[in-house]
Amino acid sequence: MTTHFITAEIALPSNPVKLQQEIKTELEKEGKPLRWAITEVNQEQETVKVEAIVTKE
């Protein structure tokens, strides 16, 4: 098992309640998320930047 630091840019959903689930779904494409944080919000492009640590088998 290895750990990786990744960043992802995710579009803001129309319903803010769905943001956490969309972040988890996007991170799971890269591995199992251990921890993540929103580090930037771009209001003009309606995106968020997420930094995360994920593990891969």
PyMOL Python script that loads the backbone (N, CA, C, O; Angstrom):
from pymol import cmd

cmd.read_pdbstr("""\
ATOM      1  N   MET A   1       0.845  -1.158   0.000  1.00  0.00           N
ATOM      2  CA  MET A   1       0.000   0.000   0.000  1.00  0.00           C
ATOM      3  C   MET A   1       0.906   1.242   0.000  1.00  0.00           C
ATOM      4  O   MET A   1       1.890   1.310   0.737  1.00  0.00           O
ATOM      5  N   THR A   2       0.551   2.213  -0.840  1.00  0.00           N
ATOM      6  CA  THR A   2       1.305   3.463  -0.908  1.00  0.00           C
ATOM      7  C   THR A   2       0.357   4.637  -0.696  1.00  0.00           C
ATOM      8  O   THR A   2      -0.840   4.549  -0.967  1.00  0.00           O
ATOM      9  N   THR A   3       0.914   5.725  -0.210  1.00  0.00           N
ATOM     10  CA  THR A   3       0.116   6.940  -0.038  1.00  0.00           C
ATOM     11  C   THR A   3       0.544   7.969  -1.074  1.00  0.00           C
ATOM     12  O   THR A   3       1.711   8.032  -1.459  1.00  0.00           O
ATOM     13  N   HIS A   4      -0.407   8.767  -1.515  1.00  0.00           N
ATOM     14  CA  HIS A   4      -0.146   9.782  -2.524  1.00  0.00           C
ATOM     15  C   HIS A   4      -0.831  11.080  -2.135  1.00  0.00           C
ATOM     16  O   HIS A   4      -1.932  11.079  -1.584  1.00  0.00           O
ATOM     17  N   PHE A   5      -0.160  12.190  -2.430  1.00  0.00           N
ATOM     18  CA  PHE A   5      -0.756  13.511  -2.258  1.00  0.00           C
ATOM     19  C   PHE A   5      -1.327  13.914  -3.605  1.00  0.00           C
ATOM     20  O   PHE A   5      -0.610  13.909  -4.606  1.00  0.00           O
ATOM     21  N   ILE A   6      -2.599  14.261  -3.645  1.00  0.00           N
ATOM     22  CA  ILE A   6      -3.221  14.645  -4.902  1.00  0.00           C
ATOM     23  C   ILE A   6      -3.979  15.954  -4.737  1.00  0.00           C
ATOM     24  O   ILE A   6      -4.344  16.347  -3.629  1.00  0.00           O
ATOM     25  N   THR A   7      -4.207  16.618  -5.863  1.00  0.00           N
ATOM     26  CA  THR A   7      -5.081  17.788  -5.886  1.00  0.00           C
ATOM     27  C   THR A   7      -6.141  17.536  -6.945  1.00  0.00           C
ATOM     28  O   THR A   7      -5.897  16.853  -7.940  1.00  0.00           O
ATOM     29  N   ALA A   8      -7.302  18.088  -6.717  1.00  0.00           N
ATOM     30  CA  ALA A   8      -8.402  17.940  -7.666  1.00  0.00           C
ATOM     31  C   ALA A   8      -9.173  19.248  -7.723  1.00  0.00           C
ATOM     32  O   ALA A   8      -9.316  19.948  -6.721  1.00  0.00           O
ATOM     33  N   GLU A   9      -9.664  19.561  -8.904  1.00  0.00           N
ATOM     34  CA  GLU A   9     -10.528  20.720  -9.073  1.00  0.00           C
ATOM     35  C   GLU A   9     -11.922  20.201  -9.377  1.00  0.00           C
ATOM     36  O   GLU A   9     -12.120  19.444 -10.328  1.00  0.00           O
ATOM     37  N   ILE A  10     -12.875  20.607  -8.574  1.00  0.00           N
ATOM     38  CA  ILE A  10     -14.223  20.060  -8.650  1.00  0.00           C
ATOM     39  C   ILE A  10     -15.217  21.203  -8.832  1.00  0.00           C
ATOM     40  O   ILE A  10     -15.134  22.232  -8.161  1.00  0.00           O
ATOM     41  N   ALA A  11     -16.151  21.002  -9.748  1.00  0.00           N
ATOM     42  CA  ALA A  11     -17.189  22.012  -9.981  1.00  0.00           C
ATOM     43  C   ALA A  11     -18.131  22.063  -8.784  1.00  0.00           C
ATOM     44  O   ALA A  11     -18.508  21.034  -8.222  1.00  0.00           O
ATOM     45  N   LEU A  12     -18.498  23.274  -8.413  1.00  0.00           N
ATOM     46  CA  LEU A  12     -19.464  23.433  -7.332  1.00  0.00           C
ATOM     47  C   LEU A  12     -20.830  22.949  -7.795  1.00  0.00           C
ATOM     48  O   LEU A  12     -21.311  23.383  -8.842  1.00  0.00           O
ATOM     49  N   PRO A  13     -21.459  22.067  -7.043  1.00  0.00           N
ATOM     50  CA  PRO A  13     -22.805  21.606  -7.423  1.00  0.00           C
ATOM     51  C   PRO A  13     -23.838  22.702  -7.151  1.00  0.00           C
ATOM     52  O   PRO A  13     -23.594  23.613  -6.358  1.00  0.00           O
ATOM     53  N   SER A  14     -24.976  22.606  -7.807  1.00  0.00           N
ATOM     54  CA  SER A  14     -26.032  23.596  -7.574  1.00  0.00           C
ATOM     55  C   SER A  14     -26.580  23.490  -6.156  1.00  0.00           C
ATOM     56  O   SER A  14     -27.064  24.475  -5.597  1.00  0.00           O
ATOM     57  N   ASN A  15     -26.505  22.303  -5.580  1.00  0.00           N
ATOM     58  CA  ASN A  15     -26.946  22.077  -4.207  1.00  0.00           C
ATOM     59  C   ASN A  15     -25.702  21.895  -3.326  1.00  0.00           C
ATOM     60  O   ASN A  15     -25.017  20.881  -3.450  1.00  0.00           O
ATOM     61  N   PRO A  16     -25.394  22.856  -2.437  1.00  0.00           N
ATOM     62  CA  PRO A  16     -24.167  22.760  -1.636  1.00  0.00           C
ATOM     63  C   PRO A  16     -24.116  21.539  -0.717  1.00  0.00           C
ATOM     64  O   PRO A  16     -23.032  21.146  -0.286  1.00  0.00           O
ATOM     65  N   VAL A  17     -25.246  20.939  -0.412  1.00  0.00           N
ATOM     66  CA  VAL A  17     -25.274  19.752   0.441  1.00  0.00           C
ATOM     67  C   VAL A  17     -24.565  18.593  -0.258  1.00  0.00           C
ATOM     68  O   VAL A  17     -24.030  17.709   0.412  1.00  0.00           O
ATOM     69  N   LYS A  18     -24.552  18.581  -1.574  1.00  0.00           N
ATOM     70  CA  LYS A  18     -23.948  17.494  -2.347  1.00  0.00           C
ATOM     71  C   LYS A  18     -22.436  17.648  -2.523  1.00  0.00           C
ATOM     72  O   LYS A  18     -21.791  16.745  -3.055  1.00  0.00           O
ATOM     73  N   LEU A  19     -21.860  18.765  -2.090  1.00  0.00           N
ATOM     74  CA  LEU A  19     -20.431  19.017  -2.307  1.00  0.00           C
ATOM     75  C   LEU A  19     -19.555  17.938  -1.688  1.00  0.00           C
ATOM     76  O   LEU A  19     -18.652  17.426  -2.350  1.00  0.00           O
ATOM     77  N   GLN A  20     -19.802  17.586  -0.439  1.00  0.00           N
ATOM     78  CA  GLN A  20     -18.975  16.582   0.231  1.00  0.00           C
ATOM     79  C   GLN A  20     -19.009  15.249  -0.515  1.00  0.00           C
ATOM     80  O   GLN A  20     -17.965  14.619  -0.684  1.00  0.00           O
ATOM     81  N   GLN A  21     -20.169  14.812  -0.958  1.00  0.00           N
ATOM     82  CA  GLN A  21     -20.274  13.543  -1.676  1.00  0.00           C
ATOM     83  C   GLN A  21     -19.549  13.610  -3.016  1.00  0.00           C
ATOM     84  O   GLN A  21     -18.909  12.639  -3.422  1.00  0.00           O
ATOM     85  N   GLU A  22     -19.641  14.740  -3.704  1.00  0.00           N
ATOM     86  CA  GLU A  22     -18.946  14.879  -4.988  1.00  0.00           C
ATOM     87  C   GLU A  22     -17.431  14.849  -4.801  1.00  0.00           C
ATOM     88  O   GLU A  22     -16.711  14.282  -5.623  1.00  0.00           O
ATOM     89  N   ILE A  23     -16.949  15.460  -3.722  1.00  0.00           N
ATOM     90  CA  ILE A  23     -15.513  15.428  -3.429  1.00  0.00           C
ATOM     91  C   ILE A  23     -15.074  13.994  -3.167  1.00  0.00           C
ATOM     92  O   ILE A  23     -14.074  13.543  -3.725  1.00  0.00           O
ATOM     93  N   LYS A  24     -15.806  13.275  -2.329  1.00  0.00           N
ATOM     94  CA  LYS A  24     -15.445  11.887  -2.023  1.00  0.00           C
ATOM     95  C   LYS A  24     -15.460  11.020  -3.278  1.00  0.00           C
ATOM     96  O   LYS A  24     -14.562  10.202  -3.477  1.00  0.00           O
ATOM     97  N   THR A  25     -16.465  11.194  -4.117  1.00  0.00           N
ATOM     98  CA  THR A  25     -16.563  10.412  -5.354  1.00  0.00           C
ATOM     99  C   THR A  25     -15.355  10.669  -6.255  1.00  0.00           C
ATOM    100  O   THR A  25     -14.784   9.735  -6.819  1.00  0.00           O
ATOM    101  N   GLU A  26     -14.975  11.924  -6.385  1.00  0.00           N
ATOM    102  CA  GLU A  26     -13.830  12.275  -7.235  1.00  0.00           C
ATOM    103  C   GLU A  26     -12.526  11.715  -6.672  1.00  0.00           C
ATOM    104  O   GLU A  26     -11.695  11.208  -7.424  1.00  0.00           O
ATOM    105  N   LEU A  27     -12.343  11.803  -5.359  1.00  0.00           N
ATOM    106  CA  LEU A  27     -11.110  11.301  -4.742  1.00  0.00           C
ATOM    107  C   LEU A  27     -11.012   9.787  -4.812  1.00  0.00           C
ATOM    108  O   LEU A  27      -9.913   9.250  -4.948  1.00  0.00           O
ATOM    109  N   GLU A  28     -12.134   9.089  -4.723  1.00  0.00           N
ATOM    110  CA  GLU A  28     -12.115   7.626  -4.774  1.00  0.00           C
ATOM    111  C   GLU A  28     -11.665   7.100  -6.137  1.00  0.00           C
ATOM    112  O   GLU A  28     -11.297   5.931  -6.254  1.00  0.00           O
ATOM    113  N   LYS A  29     -11.691   7.936  -7.151  1.00  0.00           N
ATOM    114  CA  LYS A  29     -11.158   7.544  -8.461  1.00  0.00           C
ATOM    115  C   LYS A  29      -9.643   7.357  -8.398  1.00  0.00           C
ATOM    116  O   LYS A  29      -9.069   6.630  -9.209  1.00  0.00           O
ATOM    117  N   GLU A  30      -8.999   8.015  -7.432  1.00  0.00           N
ATOM    118  CA  GLU A  30      -7.543   7.958  -7.287  1.00  0.00           C
ATOM    119  C   GLU A  30      -7.076   6.979  -6.219  1.00  0.00           C
ATOM    120  O   GLU A  30      -5.896   6.630  -6.174  1.00  0.00           O
ATOM    121  N   GLY A  31      -7.975   6.538  -5.371  1.00  0.00           N
ATOM    122  CA  GLY A  31      -7.622   5.633  -4.279  1.00  0.00           C
ATOM    123  C   GLY A  31      -8.567   5.841  -3.110  1.00  0.00           C
ATOM    124  O   GLY A  31      -9.625   6.453  -3.259  1.00  0.00           O
ATOM    125  N   LYS A  32      -8.186   5.334  -1.951  1.00  0.00           N
ATOM    126  CA  LYS A  32      -9.011   5.480  -0.754  1.00  0.00           C
ATOM    127  C   LYS A  32      -8.573   6.750  -0.015  1.00  0.00           C
ATOM    128  O   LYS A  32      -7.434   6.828   0.446  1.00  0.00           O
ATOM    129  N   PRO A  33      -9.455   7.738   0.105  1.00  0.00           N
ATOM    130  CA  PRO A  33      -9.078   8.981   0.772  1.00  0.00           C
ATOM    131  C   PRO A  33      -8.847   8.780   2.270  1.00  0.00           C
ATOM    132  O   PRO A  33      -9.681   8.196   2.962  1.00  0.00           O
ATOM    133  N   LEU A  34      -7.714   9.268   2.761  1.00  0.00           N
ATOM    134  CA  LEU A  34      -7.445   9.245   4.198  1.00  0.00           C
ATOM    135  C   LEU A  34      -7.887  10.561   4.827  1.00  0.00           C
ATOM    136  O   LEU A  34      -8.504  10.585   5.892  1.00  0.00           O
ATOM    137  N   ARG A  35      -7.553  11.668   4.134  1.00  0.00           N
ATOM    138  CA  ARG A  35      -7.974  12.985   4.592  1.00  0.00           C
ATOM    139  C   ARG A  35      -7.936  13.940   3.425  1.00  0.00           C
ATOM    140  O   ARG A  35      -7.166  13.762   2.482  1.00  0.00           O
ATOM    141  N   TRP A  36      -8.769  14.951   3.495  1.00  0.00           N
ATOM    142  CA  TRP A  36      -8.814  15.925   2.422  1.00  0.00           C
ATOM    143  C   TRP A  36      -9.249  17.274   2.974  1.00  0.00           C
ATOM    144  O   TRP A  36      -9.825  17.364   4.058  1.00  0.00           O
ATOM    145  N   ALA A  37      -8.958  18.333   2.196  1.00  0.00           N
ATOM    146  CA  ALA A  37      -9.340  19.680   2.611  1.00  0.00           C
ATOM    147  C   ALA A  37      -9.591  20.529   1.374  1.00  0.00           C
ATOM    148  O   ALA A  37      -8.903  20.392   0.362  1.00  0.00           O
ATOM    149  N   ILE A  38     -10.577  21.402   1.466  1.00  0.00           N
ATOM    150  CA  ILE A  38     -10.797  22.397   0.414  1.00  0.00           C
ATOM    151  C   ILE A  38      -9.803  23.514   0.677  1.00  0.00           C
ATOM    152  O   ILE A  38      -9.807  24.112   1.754  1.00  0.00           O
ATOM    153  N   THR A  39      -8.948  23.800  -0.302  1.00  0.00           N
ATOM    154  CA  THR A  39      -7.902  24.797  -0.105  1.00  0.00           C
ATOM    155  C   THR A  39      -8.141  26.073  -0.886  1.00  0.00           C
ATOM    156  O   THR A  39      -7.475  27.080  -0.646  1.00  0.00           O
ATOM    157  N   GLU A  40      -9.084  26.045  -1.817  1.00  0.00           N
ATOM    158  CA  GLU A  40      -9.341  27.244  -2.611  1.00  0.00           C
ATOM    159  C   GLU A  40     -10.745  27.169  -3.207  1.00  0.00           C
ATOM    160  O   GLU A  40     -11.205  26.101  -3.611  1.00  0.00           O
ATOM    161  N   VAL A  41     -11.412  28.306  -3.255  1.00  0.00           N
ATOM    162  CA  VAL A  41     -12.722  28.401  -3.898  1.00  0.00           C
ATOM    163  C   VAL A  41     -12.621  29.487  -4.961  1.00  0.00           C
ATOM    164  O   VAL A  41     -12.257  30.624  -4.664  1.00  0.00           O
ATOM    165  N   ASN A  42     -12.946  29.132  -6.202  1.00  0.00           N
ATOM    166  CA  ASN A  42     -12.943  30.089  -7.298  1.00  0.00           C
ATOM    167  C   ASN A  42     -14.395  30.406  -7.627  1.00  0.00           C
ATOM    168  O   ASN A  42     -15.091  29.611  -8.259  1.00  0.00           O
ATOM    169  N   GLN A  43     -14.842  31.582  -7.187  1.00  0.00           N
ATOM    170  CA  GLN A  43     -16.245  31.945  -7.372  1.00  0.00           C
ATOM    171  C   GLN A  43     -16.563  32.251  -8.835  1.00  0.00           C
ATOM    172  O   GLN A  43     -17.685  32.014  -9.284  1.00  0.00           O
ATOM    173  N   GLU A  44     -15.593  32.775  -9.582  1.00  0.00           N
ATOM    174  CA  GLU A  44     -15.836  33.098 -10.988  1.00  0.00           C
ATOM    175  C   GLU A  44     -16.064  31.846 -11.818  1.00  0.00           C
ATOM    176  O   GLU A  44     -16.981  31.804 -12.638  1.00  0.00           O
ATOM    177  N   GLN A  45     -15.232  30.817 -11.611  1.00  0.00           N
ATOM    178  CA  GLN A  45     -15.352  29.577 -12.372  1.00  0.00           C
ATOM    179  C   GLN A  45     -16.245  28.557 -11.672  1.00  0.00           C
ATOM    180  O   GLN A  45     -16.534  27.496 -12.226  1.00  0.00           O
ATOM    181  N   GLU A  46     -16.677  28.876 -10.459  1.00  0.00           N
ATOM    182  CA  GLU A  46     -17.526  27.999  -9.657  1.00  0.00           C
ATOM    183  C   GLU A  46     -16.891  26.617  -9.454  1.00  0.00           C
ATOM    184  O   GLU A  46     -17.506  25.583  -9.716  1.00  0.00           O
ATOM    185  N   THR A  47     -15.647  26.639  -8.981  1.00  0.00           N
ATOM    186  CA  THR A  47     -14.926  25.402  -8.690  1.00  0.00           C
ATOM    187  C   THR A  47     -14.289  25.497  -7.306  1.00  0.00           C
ATOM    188  O   THR A  47     -14.123  26.581  -6.747  1.00  0.00           O
ATOM    189  N   VAL A  48     -13.936  24.325  -6.770  1.00  0.00           N
ATOM    190  CA  VAL A  48     -13.167  24.262  -5.533  1.00  0.00           C
ATOM    191  C   VAL A  48     -11.920  23.422  -5.801  1.00  0.00           C
ATOM    192  O   VAL A  48     -11.949  22.473  -6.585  1.00  0.00           O
ATOM    193  N   LYS A  49     -10.835  23.786  -5.140  1.00  0.00           N
ATOM    194  CA  LYS A  49      -9.601  23.006  -5.227  1.00  0.00           C
ATOM    195  C   LYS A  49      -9.511  22.191  -3.944  1.00  0.00           C
ATOM    196  O   LYS A  49      -9.655  22.721  -2.842  1.00  0.00           O
ATOM    197  N   VAL A  50      -9.270  20.895  -4.106  1.00  0.00           N
ATOM    198  CA  VAL A  50      -9.196  19.979  -2.975  1.00  0.00           C
ATOM    199  C   VAL A  50      -7.807  19.339  -2.966  1.00  0.00           C
ATOM    200  O   VAL A  50      -7.319  18.885  -4.001  1.00  0.00           O
ATOM    201  N   GLU A  51      -7.187  19.309  -1.807  1.00  0.00           N
ATOM    202  CA  GLU A  51      -5.917  18.589  -1.624  1.00  0.00           C
ATOM    203  C   GLU A  51      -6.206  17.410  -0.722  1.00  0.00           C
ATOM    204  O   GLU A  51      -6.938  17.535   0.260  1.00  0.00           O
ATOM    205  N   ALA A  52      -5.625  16.251  -1.058  1.00  0.00           N
ATOM    206  CA  ALA A  52      -5.954  15.037  -0.312  1.00  0.00           C
ATOM    207  C   ALA A  52      -4.769  14.085  -0.238  1.00  0.00           C
ATOM    208  O   ALA A  52      -3.842  14.145  -1.046  1.00  0.00           O
ATOM    209  N   ILE A  53      -4.828  13.215   0.747  1.00  0.00           N
ATOM    210  CA  ILE A  53      -3.926  12.080   0.879  1.00  0.00           C
ATOM    211  C   ILE A  53      -4.778  10.842   0.619  1.00  0.00           C
ATOM    212  O   ILE A  53      -5.794  10.628   1.281  1.00  0.00           O
ATOM    213  N   VAL A  54      -4.356  10.027  -0.349  1.00  0.00           N
ATOM    214  CA  VAL A  54      -5.076   8.784  -0.663  1.00  0.00           C
ATOM    215  C   VAL A  54      -4.113   7.615  -0.611  1.00  0.00           C
ATOM    216  O   VAL A  54      -2.906   7.782  -0.785  1.00  0.00           O
ATOM    217  N   THR A  55      -4.655   6.431  -0.372  1.00  0.00           N
ATOM    218  CA  THR A  55      -3.842   5.219  -0.395  1.00  0.00           C
ATOM    219  C   THR A  55      -4.240   4.388  -1.611  1.00  0.00           C
ATOM    220  O   THR A  55      -5.396   4.374  -2.035  1.00  0.00           O
ATOM    221  N   LYS A  56      -3.237   3.695  -2.156  1.00  0.00           N
ATOM    222  CA  LYS A  56      -3.460   2.786  -3.291  1.00  0.00           C
ATOM    223  C   LYS A  56      -2.832   1.448  -2.961  1.00  0.00           C
ATOM    224  O   LYS A  56      -1.785   1.379  -2.318  1.00  0.00           O
ATOM    225  N   GLU A  57      -3.473   0.403  -3.403  1.00  0.00           N
ATOM    226  CA  GLU A  57      -2.951  -0.952  -3.202  1.00  0.00           C
ATOM    227  C   GLU A  57      -1.855  -1.239  -4.207  1.00  0.00           C
ATOM    228  O   GLU A  57      -1.285  -2.330  -4.203  1.00  0.00           O
TER     229      GLU A  57
END
""", "prot")
cmd.dss("prot")
cmd.show_as("cartoon", "prot")
cmd.util.cbc("prot")
cmd.orient("prot")
